[in-house]
């Protein structure tokens, strides 16, 4: 399986990110997984997957529920020990208590495991103290996730969305070099989701590697430098969203024209031979109403590859 | 990691636990109320034991004899005279000062002198034990012999009283002192319930998982729980002991015994906290564990009643240490056996709590996973049964089916799979010691 170092694709959008993923930064991959497997008793949750994530890269881990995303994160964050294969974070092997490594990663869990009886500020300060961080500017961190006006409020009174924001703030408290985000925008309204995506981009721009699990293909497409399709514990594809769409997507042009009293619609696949001629002919036809280009989404490609829908 | 860092992490978790405890209304209300109630109950109980038996008497012309019986206070007998048999009967019936009454007939002396049969009436409260009734009967006969001038038809032997053990005549163990170990133990056990609640919440809300992905390890978390439980139980037990004036004899020994008890109940709290799925089951489990542990403390209310099986209960050593120090004036040498027994149980229970808590979290995760249906294959998928490496062909090969076939290779052959399963098996065996940690983390 893939053994060469992963270099972030040319699709990375900012110079800053390109700088952080330059040769020096990417000499040691932030995350390096080789033939990793894990099973819960007889259930094989992860079956020999391999991938790498460079520093400063946002890596989307996509799959339906039960695909093995969360188990992979659990292994990578030291919560589970791999049954076989290896996993390295920042060059250090995971799988045993390693406080040095744990101090360099941040984890945002899918479940909102916060202390309800404590305020947002107290939650952050407590977790910061476990990293040996004194004098954390909790207010600034909370302002960053949009909780600046609820610093002293007990978390028990927070809505699901507010809790999710606090979860993200907690994961950022130690300025991690590798950030694991398990479904970070679940339960958030569109405005909050956008804010979280913005934070994720900022973290990557600062140089943090971000491993993001989601079953929101639009979000993955929007956010990720590269995505991995995982299903039944296996990786089906790893590439940039653009490459996946170009490689596996079906491009077509949908033309609507008036034919007498009726409106006719025709799809011209662009990847077939003679597509140019058909398209030219269609455009020259009288009664042309609309022309729409159609591109495959990541979700279409995922379904075609795995036979499963993401929401399954 | 330096020792200072270890302490810093454990201290942070303990501080957090105490903050959570202080914000739990249930415990914040229950704890002071219970403490005040225990202290109040202690001081309401009699501090001394009244060993004097008051006997009511109605008599005419027997003053000299009666005075001879009643003057000796050391005998523990107090004579209370009444003006009429009816007044005596009414007093015994009402339990007013006396529970036994002797009504001598007015013609007692004449009847005795004439050798005529007469009757002395005894009034006894229904609660007076048989032994005391028999003793009073004997006393009446002796008075009759005294009045009649006839001695007993035997020569009475001399008496020598030999008291085995501590002679507590005149200073019997008071109800207050009997209650002291029980009250201390109530505090310890109730605080084990508080710890159980904290542990249960940590496990059920999975906040433990959030802690263990930081530099804090499972060992830090468990150590912090043990310290929190011990602090809560020991702190309140000491407040109680101070409030009920228990530090007269060997205060360090008493503190040592209570500390061992506090650590022991922390282990019980960890077990109960791991067993509970919600507040009610945690409470139920705690109570089930508490009942046998409370038996030695209850047995201390009735000295000499502890059966053999009570003496092997984990808390027996702690209770006996408290009883010995506060009541019998034990020193370190006398309490050493009990303290050692308690320390042994303390290690066992705390260790059990540690292990059970780890396993509980692990079992939760296993159950959650096992409940999920096994993933089926992807019917109809063009790539079903294939696996892909982390690098698909780059874009220039995207339309090259041969290149795609080369990189998208068939699933591993059975031979390879067998080799992997062996690795898995070895891996599981190697991992056995780590799985508990993984469970916590998950």
Interface residues (C-beta under 8 A of the other chain):
Chain A: X1 X2 X4 X6 X33 X37 X39 X40 X41 X42 X43 X45 X47 X48 X49 X50 X51 X52 X66 X67 X74 X77 X78 X79 X80 X81 X82 X83 X84 X95 X96 X97 X99 X100 X102 X103 X105 X107 X109 X111 X113 X114 X115 X116 X117 X118 X122 X126 X127 X129 X130 X131 X132 X170 X174 X228 X231 X232 X233 X234 X235 X236 X237 X238 X239 X243 X246 X247 X304 X305 X306 X307 X308
Chain B: X1 X5 X8 X9 X12 X13 X15 X16 X19 X20 X23 X24 X205 X206 X207 X209 X210 X211 X212 X213 X214 X215 X216 X217 X218 X365 X366 X369 X370 X372 X373 X374 X375 X376 X377 X378 X379 X380 X381 X382 X383 X384 X387 X388 X389 X390 X391 X392 X393 X394 X395 X398 X412 X420 X423 X424 X427 X428 X431 X434 X435 X437 X438 X441 X442
